[in-house]
Amino acid sequence: MRLLRGRASDPETDQRRTREMVSDAADTDEPALRVWTPHRQVVFGRRDRRTDGYERARELALQRDFAVREREVGGRAVAYTGTTVAFALAEPVDDHRRGIGARYDRALDALQSALVDCGAAVERGEPPNSFCPGSHSLQIDDGKVAGVAQRVRQDVAVVAGVVVVTDAAAIADVLDSVYDALDVPFDPASVGSLTASTDGETTPERVVDAVARAFGAESER
């Protein structure tokens, strides 16, 4: 499996790097995994773009010094602070109509294993009114710390996710205003973090390494 680490010089180039990885995986028929800490930004989903309050939500994110991007995978807006870990796994597929559930299960199992290895007592599920709500999430006590989404093309499936390592307060603050503009229920207290449950010992770098190992990609090439 090909492994990519690190972020590009700016959010636009960084997003393009992930798209290129996905295209390469489809062309070479070789799975690829990217694990990194994206730039400080709010990334909106397709459902957000169809909402009347979308432009206002973008303005509010920019006012808080978050860059604004759009994505193809996943549902509602997600915030990154520069310490938030993201991953994207691109797997070639023969039949895009099959395997969706199995890919979700494998990814969530691997992610949970990685975070447990980092000392976090994560469990499946999420509290009510969480950011980017979905059925494939991980939580610590009453705080959501990770979520997984999936997009399937004819030739490749992309399973992507986010892990809140620290900066829960900053994420809660920007998403509180963004979700209010989008008219999406959101409880700022539902945002958790790994450092809150590991006495600050968990670093983004440690999480990146653990996620790469859990998905079976131990070396970059």
N, C-alpha and C positions, 0 to 999 in steps of 0.2 A: 504494500500500500504506500503510495506517495504521501509524504508529510510536508506541509508548509507551515512555517511559523513566522511571527513578526508581522508588523503592519506597514503599509506603504506610507508615503510622505503626506498624503492628504486623504480625506474621506472618499472622494470620488475615485481616485486611483486605487484606494484600498478595496472599494466595492468592485471595481473592474478586475482586480486580481482574483477575487473569488469567482466571478463569472468565467474568467479564463480557465481556472482550475476545473470548473464543472465541464466546460467544453472539451478540455483535454482528456478528462476521464471518459467522456463519451467517445471521443475519437480513438483513444488508445485501448479502450476496454479494460482500463486499470483503475481500481478505486483510488480515491484521493481524499485526504483529510487535511483541513486547515484548522488550526487552533491558535488564537491570538487575542490581543486586547485592543479592540477598535478605538478609534479616536472618540473624543467627547462629542456625542451626537444623539439626536432622537431619530429613530428610523420608523417610518410609518408604513402600515400595511395597506393592502388594496381596499379593505373595508373602510379605512380611515379616509381615503381619497374620495370616496363616494358620499361623505358626510358633509352637511351644510357648514359645519364649524371648522372644516379642515384648514382653510387659510388662516383663521384666527389661531388655531392650535399651532400652526407653523410659526406664526409671529411670536407667540408666547415662548416657544422653545428657543427661538433666536434671541429674545430679550434676556434669557438666562444663560447666554453664551454657549448654547448647544447648537452645533451644526445640524442641518436637517437633510435627511436622505429618505428614499423610498425603497421598499424591497418587494420581492415577488413571493417570498416564503413567509407564511405565518399570517396572523390576524391583526391584532391591534398594536399600537405604538409601543416601542421598547426604547429605553434610555441606556446609554453607555457613558461612562465617566472617564475612561482611559484606564481604569483598573478592572472594569468588567470584562470577563472572559467570554469569548464567543467561539463556537466551533461550527464547521460545515463539513459534512461527509457526503461525498459524491460517489454513487455506486451505479455502474452500468446495469441496465435492465433489458431483459428480452421481451417481457410483457408488462407494460406500464399499469395494467389493471390488477396485477397480483402483487402480494407481498407488502402492502402498505402497513398492515397491522404488525407483521413480524419485524419490519424495520423499526417501527416505533418501539416495540418491546426491547429489541437489541440495543437501541440507542439509549433508552432510559435506564436499562440495566447497567450498561457501561458507564453512563454518567453518574449514576448513584454509587457504583463501585468506586469511581475516581474520587468522589467527594468524601466518601467514608474513609478512603485511604488518606485523605487530608485531615482527618480527625473530626469531620462534621457528621452529626447524627441526623442525616437527612431521611425523610420518608416520602413516599409517593403521595401526591395530592397537593392541593393549594387552598388557602383560606378564601372566604367569600370576597368578591370585588377586588381580585388581584389584577396586577398589570398583565396585559396580553393573556386574558383568561383562556384556559384550555384544559383538556383532560390528561395531558402528558406533562406533568409538572412535578417538581420536588420542593419540599418545604422543611423548615426546621421550626418546631413548635407552631406558632401561628404566623410565620413569615415565609412567603414564597422566595426561594433562592435560585430556582432554575426552571426553565421551560423549554420544550422541544416542539418543533414544527416540521412539516414535510411538504415538499413540492415534487411532483413526478412529471417528467416529460416523456416523450415516446422512447427515448434511448437512455435516460439517466434519471435516477432519483436522488434528491438532495434532502438530507435530514440535517437540520440546523438547530442550534440552541444557544442559550445565554445563561451565564452563571454570575450572580451578584456576589462578588467577593467582599467588597467593602462599599463605602459611600451610599449606604441605603437611604440616608436622609436626603442627599442631593437628588437621587433618583425619585424618591417619593415626592419631593417638592416640585420638580418639573413635570412629572406625570400627573400630579394633582391638577395643575392648571390645564395641561393638554387634554386630559380626559374630560374635564369639565367642559371645555370648548367643544369636544366631540360628542358631548352628552352621553358618555359611557360611565356607568357606575364604577367608582374606584375608592378604595380605602387606603390612605397613605400608610397606615399602620400595618398593612398586609405585606409590605416590602421587608424581607429579611436579608441577612447577609451571612456569609461564612465566618467572617471575623467576629461577629457578635456571639457565635457559639463555640469559637475555638480560642477565645482569649487573645485575639489579634495575631495568632501565630500563623495563620494561613495567608500566603501571599499569592498574587496573580500568577507569578512564575511557577509556583508550586502546583497550582491548579492546572496550568497549561501542560506541565509535564505529566501530571496524573491522568488527565483526559487523553493525552496522546497514547500513554501506555494502555489505558483501559480499552481503547479502540483498536489496539494492536499495531500501532504505528510508533515504533520506538526510535527511528532514525530518519533524518531529513535527507531527501535526495531528489 
